[in-house]
Amino acid sequence: MMKKQLLEISPLASLKNNLYMKKIIKFLFIAIGFLVVNNVSAQSKSNTEEIMVNGFKVLYKPTNNQIVSARFFIKGGTANYAKEQEGIESVALDIATNGGSANYPKEKFYSQLDKMGSSIEGTSGLDAGNILMICIQKNFNATWAIFQDVINAPLMPEEEFQKSKEAAISSIKQSISNPDAYLTEMAMTDAFANLNYDKKPNGSEESINKLTLDLVKKHYEKIISKKQCFLVVIGKIDRNDLIEKVKKLTEKMPEGNFVSPKTKLLSIAQSTIKVEDRKLATNYIRGIMNAPAYGTSETYAMQLAFGILADRLFDEIRTKRSLSYAPSANYSTNVNPYSNIYVSTTDPKQAVSVMIDELKKLKKEGFSEKEIKDQRSGYLTSYYMGLETNSAQTLGLGMAEVKGNWKNYNSFIENINKVNPKEVNAVFNKYIQGIRWSYLGDLSKVNSEIFLQKL
């Protein structure tokens, strides 16, 4: 969400100016969106093609621009390892894409990429990992050769492994000292206890310290298979040439026996609160709630509902009462979906009361047609702006495929336009039943009665 500068003026003038600026910003986003639509709408109507190459799935989308983006996805994410090995996939993909490969030892690997202005990097998250390649069209063949070698024959040297472990532990320590990052982990661990999202993709200090290079190599070998992996390629490249390249990429790749993890919906019927005392200038609060599965008709209604809720919380908490700089609400369309609300404030009692009042009001009174129309315009703008880079599109298509079907990404506009107010109100009432609150800050300011009241 765009951050808006706080105006140091009188309360009445501040209210008027904030409301005025918010309208201007929304208008500008919509105007920009219409300009972007004219440039990308024809392209986005979907010239994406699914190609099976010797049992390996490829999503291919030709474009006219000179940038090529290829993402090699590895499905599973946190489902691929046990709690005690959390972080192993992040380390594996880090050293695979930084330590060189059989035909491109580290020094040659970096010099070749730097010379071409190309990049290759690997990351892993809750639902999937990926190895991303970006290059300009004229360097596609040369960059692909490195990309293929990295996937099939990463060197994974001991020194790179130790470097990755040290960097991971340093990042973990920093996240512990960062209230927002720590609060997010608190909330996920509480809401998804004993489930896959209880595992941290970047690991814990304890789990990273226990990793050995042998364990990491074995994990990498286990996750690289035709059934578990797929490729998304967008750029100005020849279809037949791509097919031949994928044949070579996968000729020795095992079939594997991967089965995608099933969606697990949260079932939070009543509110709870998990607290942790920390001496901070402000208090950090996040509440996790139920949400519908991605790709269903309820998905799009829930997205509109939470976009409107986010706007309402901003108006009520930030603009009218100055209780927080950036309250938020969002619906996470993961394999295991969830919705959440967030605020950092020096007055938890009042801020949380306002949040719950807004939830109750929406459940009782519903969403207006105007709110839904305005929110729909905002979502369409965001979608079209996301089509401006090939890299963003490979990520969007790939994650939609991980969550069930890549076609959901291309049909987003159509599905958002189908949503009516009755559906938005129904989905909000169905899933918003209770809140799993996580609180980090001054415990003397916690009023359990407010947090635990019935919605």
C-alpha positions as CSV (number, residue, x, y, z in Angstrom):
1,M,0.0,0.0,0.0
2,M,1.3,3.4,-0.9
3,K,2.4,5.4,2.2
4,K,0.9,8.9,2.5
5,Q,2.9,11.6,4.3
6,L,1.4,12.8,7.6
7,L,0.4,16.5,7.5
8,E,1.3,18.5,10.6
9,I,-1.7,20.9,10.6
10,S,-4.9,21.4,12.5
11,P,-7.1,18.3,13.0
12,L,-10.0,19.7,10.8
13,A,-7.7,20.8,8.0
14,S,-5.8,17.6,8.3
15,L,-9.0,15.6,7.9
16,K,-10.1,17.6,4.9
17,N,-6.6,17.5,3.2
18,N,-6.2,13.7,3.9
19,L,-9.6,12.9,2.4
20,Y,-8.9,15.2,-0.6
21,M,-5.4,13.8,-1.2
22,K,-6.8,10.2,-1.0
23,K,-9.4,11.0,-3.7
24,I,-6.7,12.6,-5.9
25,I,-4.4,9.5,-5.4
26,K,-7.2,7.1,-6.2
27,F,-8.1,9.2,-9.3
28,L,-4.4,9.2,-10.5
29,F,-4.2,5.4,-10.1
30,I,-7.3,4.9,-12.1
31,A,-6.1,7.3,-14.8
32,I,-2.7,5.6,-15.0
33,G,-4.5,2.3,-15.1
34,F,-6.4,3.4,-18.2
35,L,-3.2,4.4,-19.9
36,V,-1.5,1.1,-19.1
37,V,-4.6,-0.8,-20.2
38,N,-4.3,0.8,-23.7
39,N,-0.7,-0.6,-23.9
40,V,-1.1,-4.1,-22.5
41,S,-4.8,-5.1,-22.7
42,A,-4.5,-6.7,-26.2
43,Q,-1.4,-8.6,-25.1
44,S,-2.9,-9.8,-21.9
45,K,-6.1,-11.2,-23.4
46,S,-4.1,-14.4,-23.2
47,N,-1.6,-15.6,-25.7
48,T,-0.3,-17.8,-22.9
49,E,0.2,-21.4,-24.0
50,E,0.7,-24.5,-22.0
51,I,3.1,-26.9,-23.6
52,M,4.0,-30.4,-22.4
53,V,7.6,-31.3,-23.2
54,N,8.3,-35.0,-22.4
55,G,6.0,-34.9,-19.4
56,F,7.3,-31.5,-18.2
57,K,5.0,-28.5,-18.1
58,V,6.0,-25.2,-19.8
59,L,3.9,-22.0,-19.8
60,Y,5.0,-19.9,-22.8
61,K,4.0,-16.3,-23.6
62,P,5.6,-14.5,-26.6
63,T,6.0,-10.8,-26.4
64,N,7.4,-8.0,-28.5
65,N,9.7,-6.5,-26.0
66,Q,13.4,-7.3,-25.7
67,I,13.4,-8.7,-22.1
68,V,13.2,-12.4,-21.5
69,S,12.1,-13.8,-18.1
70,A,12.2,-17.5,-17.3
71,R,11.2,-18.9,-13.9
72,F,11.8,-22.5,-13.0
73,F,9.2,-23.3,-10.3
74,I,9.5,-25.9,-7.6
75,K,6.2,-26.6,-6.0
76,G,5.7,-27.4,-2.3
77,G,7.5,-24.7,-0.4
78,T,7.2,-25.4,3.3
79,A,5.5,-28.8,2.6
80,N,8.8,-30.0,1.2
81,Y,10.6,-30.3,4.6
82,A,10.0,-31.0,8.3
83,K,9.9,-28.3,10.9
84,E,13.4,-29.1,12.2
85,Q,14.8,-28.5,8.7
86,E,13.0,-25.2,8.0
87,G,15.1,-22.9,5.8
88,I,16.8,-25.8,4.0
89,E,15.2,-25.0,0.6
90,S,16.1,-21.3,0.8
91,V,19.7,-22.3,1.5
92,A,19.7,-24.9,-1.3
93,L,18.4,-22.4,-3.9
94,D,20.8,-19.7,-2.6
95,I,23.9,-21.7,-3.0
96,A,22.7,-23.4,-6.3
97,T,22.4,-19.9,-7.9
98,N,25.5,-18.3,-6.3
99,G,28.1,-21.1,-6.2
100,G,28.5,-21.7,-9.9
101,S,27.8,-24.9,-11.9
102,A,29.6,-27.8,-13.6
103,N,30.4,-25.8,-16.8
104,Y,30.4,-22.4,-15.2
105,P,32.5,-22.3,-12.0
106,K,31.8,-19.4,-9.8
107,E,34.2,-16.8,-11.3
108,K,33.1,-17.7,-14.8
109,F,29.5,-17.8,-13.8
110,Y,29.5,-14.2,-12.5
111,S,31.8,-12.8,-15.2
112,Q,29.6,-14.2,-18.0
113,L,26.4,-12.9,-16.4
114,D,27.9,-9.5,-15.7
115,K,29.2,-9.2,-19.3
116,M,25.7,-9.8,-20.7
117,G,23.8,-7.9,-18.0
118,S,21.8,-11.0,-17.2
119,S,20.8,-12.3,-13.8
120,I,20.0,-15.7,-12.2
121,E,18.7,-16.0,-8.6
122,G,16.9,-18.5,-6.4
123,T,14.3,-18.0,-3.6
124,S,11.8,-20.2,-1.7
125,G,8.6,-19.2,0.1
126,L,5.5,-20.7,1.8
127,D,4.1,-22.5,-1.3
128,A,7.0,-22.7,-3.8
129,G,10.6,-21.9,-4.7
130,N,11.9,-20.7,-8.0
131,I,15.0,-20.0,-10.0
132,L,14.6,-16.8,-12.0
133,M,16.5,-15.9,-15.2
134,I,16.3,-12.4,-16.7
135,C,18.2,-11.3,-19.8
136,I,17.9,-9.3,-23.0
137,Q,16.7,-11.2,-26.1
138,K,20.0,-11.2,-27.9
139,N,21.7,-12.9,-24.9
140,F,18.9,-15.5,-24.4
141,N,20.9,-18.5,-25.8
142,A,24.0,-17.7,-23.8
143,T,22.1,-17.0,-20.6
144,W,19.9,-20.1,-21.0
145,A,23.1,-22.3,-21.2
146,I,24.1,-21.0,-17.7
147,F,20.5,-21.3,-16.4
148,Q,20.2,-24.9,-17.5
149,D,23.6,-25.8,-16.0
150,V,22.6,-24.2,-12.7
151,I,19.4,-26.2,-12.5
152,N,20.9,-29.5,-13.5
153,A,24.5,-29.3,-12.1
154,P,25.0,-26.7,-9.4
155,L,28.4,-27.1,-7.7
156,M,27.2,-26.1,-4.2
157,P,30.7,-25.7,-2.8
158,E,31.4,-25.9,0.9
159,E,32.5,-22.2,1.2
160,E,29.3,-21.0,-0.5
161,F,27.3,-23.2,1.9
162,Q,29.0,-21.6,4.9
163,K,28.5,-18.2,3.5
164,S,24.8,-18.8,2.9
165,K,24.3,-20.1,6.5
166,E,26.0,-17.1,8.0
167,A,23.9,-14.7,5.9
168,A,20.7,-16.6,6.8
169,I,21.5,-16.5,10.5
170,S,22.3,-12.8,10.3
171,S,19.0,-12.1,8.5
172,I,17.1,-14.2,11.2
173,K,18.7,-12.2,14.0
174,Q,17.7,-8.9,12.3
175,S,14.1,-10.1,11.8
176,I,13.9,-10.9,15.5
177,S,14.8,-7.3,16.3
178,N,12.4,-6.0,13.7
179,P,8.9,-5.8,15.4
180,D,6.9,-6.1,12.2
181,A,8.9,-9.2,11.0
182,Y,8.7,-10.8,14.4
183,L,5.0,-10.1,14.8
184,T,4.3,-11.7,11.4
185,E,6.1,-14.9,12.5
186,M,4.2,-14.8,15.8
187,A,0.9,-14.6,14.0
188,M,1.7,-17.3,11.5
189,T,3.0,-19.7,14.1
190,D,-0.1,-19.1,16.2
191,A,-2.7,-19.4,13.4
192,F,-1.0,-22.3,11.6
193,A,0.3,-24.3,14.6
194,N,1.4,-27.8,13.5
195,L,0.7,-27.0,9.9
196,N,3.0,-26.2,7.0
197,Y,2.9,-22.4,7.5
198,D,4.2,-23.0,11.0
199,K,7.5,-23.5,9.3
200,K,9.6,-20.4,8.4
201,P,10.9,-20.4,4.8
202,N,14.1,-18.6,5.9
203,G,14.5,-20.9,8.9
204,S,15.4,-20.3,12.5
205,E,18.8,-19.9,14.0
206,E,18.5,-23.4,15.5
207,S,17.4,-25.1,12.2
208,I,20.0,-23.4,10.0
209,N,22.9,-24.3,12.5
210,K,21.9,-28.0,12.2
211,L,22.0,-28.0,8.4
212,T,24.9,-29.8,6.7
213,L,25.9,-29.5,3.1
214,D,25.1,-33.1,2.5
215,L,21.5,-32.6,3.7
216,V,21.1,-29.5,1.5
217,K,22.4,-31.3,-1.6
218,K,20.0,-34.3,-1.0
219,H,17.1,-31.9,-0.5
220,Y,17.9,-30.2,-3.8
221,E,18.1,-33.5,-5.6
222,K,14.8,-34.6,-4.2
223,I,12.8,-31.5,-5.3
224,I,14.1,-31.3,-8.9
225,S,11.7,-33.6,-10.9
226,K,9.3,-33.3,-13.7
227,K,6.2,-33.7,-11.5
228,Q,7.3,-31.2,-8.9
229,C,8.7,-28.5,-11.3
230,F,7.5,-26.5,-14.2
231,L,8.8,-23.5,-16.3
232,V,7.3,-20.1,-17.2
233,V,8.9,-18.2,-20.0
234,I,7.9,-14.8,-21.3
235,G,9.7,-13.0,-24.0
236,K,10.5,-12.5,-27.7
237,I,11.7,-16.0,-28.4
238,D,10.9,-18.8,-30.9
239,R,8.5,-21.4,-29.7
240,N,10.2,-24.3,-31.4
241,D,13.6,-23.2,-30.1
242,L,12.2,-23.1,-26.5
243,I,10.9,-26.6,-26.9
244,E,14.3,-27.9,-28.0
245,K,15.9,-26.2,-25.1
246,V,13.4,-27.6,-22.6
247,K,14.0,-31.1,-24.0
248,K,17.7,-30.8,-23.2
249,L,17.0,-29.2,-19.8
250,T,14.8,-32.1,-18.7
251,E,16.3,-35.1,-20.6
252,K,17.9,-36.5,-17.4
253,M,15.4,-35.1,-15.0
254,P,13.6,-37.8,-13.0
255,E,9.8,-38.0,-13.2
256,G,9.4,-37.9,-9.4
257,N,6.3,-38.8,-7.4
258,F,5.3,-35.3,-6.1
259,V,1.7,-34.8,-5.0
260,S,0.6,-31.1,-4.5
261,P,-0.4,-30.4,-0.9
262,K,-4.1,-30.0,-0.4
263,T,-5.6,-26.7,0.6
264,K,-6.1,-26.4,4.3
265,L,-8.7,-23.7,5.3
266,L,-8.5,-22.1,8.7
267,S,-11.5,-22.6,11.0
268,I,-11.3,-19.7,13.5
269,A,-14.7,-19.6,15.1
270,Q,-13.9,-17.3,18.1
271,S,-11.2,-14.8,19.0
272,T,-8.1,-15.5,20.9
273,I,-5.0,-13.5,21.8
274,K,-1.3,-14.3,22.0
275,V,0.8,-11.7,23.7
276,E,4.6,-11.0,24.1
277,D,6.0,-8.3,26.2
278,R,8.6,-6.0,24.6
279,K,9.6,-2.5,25.5
280,L,8.8,-0.6,22.3
281,A,7.8,3.0,21.4
282,T,4.7,1.6,19.9
283,N,2.7,-1.6,20.0
284,Y,2.3,-4.0,17.1
285,I,-0.9,-6.0,16.5
286,R,-1.9,-8.5,13.9
287,G,-5.1,-10.5,13.6
288,I,-5.5,-13.5,11.3
289,M,-8.9,-14.7,10.1
290,N,-10.5,-17.3,7.9
291,A,-10.5,-17.0,4.1
292,P,-11.8,-18.8,1.0
293,A,-9.6,-21.0,-1.2
294,Y,-7.9,-19.4,-4.2
295,G,-9.5,-19.8,-7.6
296,T,-13.1,-20.1,-6.4
297,S,-15.8,-17.4,-7.1
298,E,-15.4,-16.4,-3.4
299,T,-11.8,-15.4,-4.1
300,Y,-12.7,-12.3,-6.0
301,A,-15.4,-11.3,-3.7
302,M,-13.0,-11.6,-0.7
303,Q,-10.4,-9.5,-2.5
304,L,-12.9,-6.7,-3.1
305,A,-14.1,-6.9,0.6
306,F,-10.6,-6.6,2.0
307,G,-9.6,-3.8,-0.3
308,I,-12.6,-1.8,1.0
309,L,-11.9,-2.8,4.6
310,A,-8.3,-1.5,4.2
311,D,-9.6,1.8,2.9
312,R,-12.1,2.1,5.8
313,L,-9.4,1.3,8.4
314,F,-7.1,3.9,6.9
315,D,-9.9,6.5,7.1
316,E,-11.0,5.6,10.6
317,I,-7.7,4.9,12.3
318,R,-5.2,7.1,10.4
319,T,-7.1,10.0,8.9
320,K,-9.8,10.6,11.5
321,R,-8.1,9.6,14.7
322,S,-4.3,9.6,14.0
323,L,-3.9,6.4,16.0
324,S,-1.5,4.7,13.5
325,Y,0.6,5.6,10.5
326,A,-0.3,2.6,8.4
327,P,-3.2,0.3,9.5
328,S,-3.9,-2.4,6.9
329,A,-6.1,-5.3,5.9
330,N,-5.5,-7.9,3.2
331,Y,-6.5,-11.3,2.0
332,S,-3.5,-13.7,1.2
333,T,-4.4,-16.0,-1.6
334,N,-1.9,-18.7,-0.7
335,V,-2.4,-22.5,-1.1
336,N,-3.6,-22.2,2.5
337,P,-5.4,-18.9,2.4
338,Y,-5.9,-16.4,5.3
339,S,-7.0,-12.8,5.8
340,N,-5.5,-10.4,8.3
341,I,-5.7,-7.0,9.8
342,Y,-2.7,-5.0,11.2
343,V,-2.0,-1.9,13.2
344,S,0.9,-0.4,15.1
345,T,-0.2,2.1,17.7
346,T,0.5,3.7,21.1
347,D,-3.2,3.3,21.9
348,P,-4.1,-0.4,21.4
349,K,-7.4,-0.1,23.2
350,Q,-8.8,2.5,20.9
351,A,-7.2,1.2,17.7
352,V,-8.5,-2.3,18.1
353,S,-11.9,-1.1,19.2
354,V,-12.2,0.8,15.9
355,M,-11.0,-2.2,13.9
356,I,-13.6,-4.5,15.5
357,D,-16.3,-1.8,15.1
358,E,-15.6,-1.7,11.4
359,L,-15.7,-5.4,11.0
360,K,-19.1,-5.5,12.9
361,K,-20.4,-2.7,10.9
362,L,-19.6,-4.4,7.6
363,K,-21.1,-7.7,8.7
364,K,-24.3,-5.9,9.8
365,E,-24.7,-3.2,7.1
366,G,-22.7,-4.7,4.2
367,F,-20.7,-3.1,1.4
368,S,-22.2,-0.4,-0.8
369,E,-22.3,-0.7,-4.6
370,K,-20.2,2.5,-4.9
371,E,-17.5,1.1,-2.7
372,I,-17.4,-2.1,-4.7
373,K,-17.3,-0.2,-8.0
374,D,-14.4,2.0,-6.8
375,Q,-12.5,-1.0,-5.4
376,R,-13.0,-3.0,-8.6
377,S,-11.4,-0.1,-10.6
378,G,-8.4,-0.1,-8.2
379,Y,-7.8,-3.8,-8.6
380,L,-8.0,-3.7,-12.4
381,T,-5.5,-0.9,-12.4
382,S,-3.1,-2.9,-10.2
383,Y,-3.5,-6.0,-12.4
384,Y,-2.7,-4.1,-15.6
385,M,0.2,-2.3,-14.0
386,G,1.5,-5.7,-13.0
387,L,1.7,-6.7,-16.7
388,E,4.3,-4.1,-17.5
389,T,7.2,-6.4,-16.7
390,N,7.8,-9.9,-18.0
391,S,9.3,-10.8,-14.6
392,A,6.1,-9.8,-12.8
393,Q,4.1,-11.9,-15.3
394,T,6.2,-15.0,-14.9
395,L,5.7,-14.7,-11.1
396,G,1.9,-14.2,-11.4
397,L,1.4,-17.0,-13.9
398,G,3.6,-19.4,-11.9
399,M,2.1,-18.7,-8.5
400,A,-1.4,-19.2,-10.0
401,E,-0.3,-22.5,-11.3
402,V,1.2,-23.5,-7.9
403,K,-2.2,-22.6,-6.3
404,G,-4.2,-24.7,-8.8
405,N,-4.4,-23.2,-12.3
406,W,-2.4,-20.6,-14.2
407,K,-5.5,-19.6,-16.1
408,N,-6.9,-17.9,-13.0
409,Y,-4.2,-15.2,-13.5
410,N,-5.3,-14.4,-17.0
411,S,-9.0,-14.5,-16.1
412,F,-8.6,-12.1,-13.1
413,I,-10.4,-9.1,-14.8
414,E,-13.3,-11.2,-16.0
415,N,-13.8,-12.7,-12.5
416,I,-13.5,-9.4,-10.7
417,N,-16.1,-7.9,-13.0
418,K,-18.5,-10.7,-12.3
419,V,-18.7,-10.0,-8.5
420,N,-21.8,-8.3,-7.2
421,P,-22.5,-6.7,-3.8
422,K,-24.5,-9.7,-2.6
423,E,-21.5,-12.0,-3.1
424,V,-19.1,-9.6,-1.3
425,N,-21.4,-9.3,1.7
426,A,-22.0,-13.1,1.8
427,V,-18.3,-14.1,1.7
428,F,-17.4,-11.5,4.3
429,N,-20.1,-12.8,6.7
430,K,-19.2,-16.4,6.0
431,Y,-15.4,-16.2,6.8
432,I,-15.1,-13.4,9.3
433,Q,-16.1,-15.2,12.5
434,G,-13.2,-14.9,14.9
435,I,-9.7,-13.4,15.0
436,R,-6.4,-15.0,16.2
437,W,-4.7,-11.8,17.6
438,S,-1.0,-11.5,18.1
439,Y,0.3,-8.6,20.2
440,L,3.9,-7.4,20.6
441,G,4.5,-4.5,23.0
442,D,3.4,-3.1,26.4
443,L,1.3,-5.8,28.1
444,S,-0.2,-3.2,30.5
445,K,-2.1,-1.8,27.6
446,V,-3.7,-5.1,26.6
447,N,-7.5,-5.2,27.3
448,S,-8.5,-8.8,26.7
449,E,-12.2,-8.0,26.7
450,I,-11.8,-5.8,23.6
451,F,-9.7,-8.3,21.7
452,L,-11.9,-11.2,22.6
453,Q,-15.3,-9.7,21.9
454,K,-17.6,-11.5,19.5
455,L,-17.8,-10.2,15.9
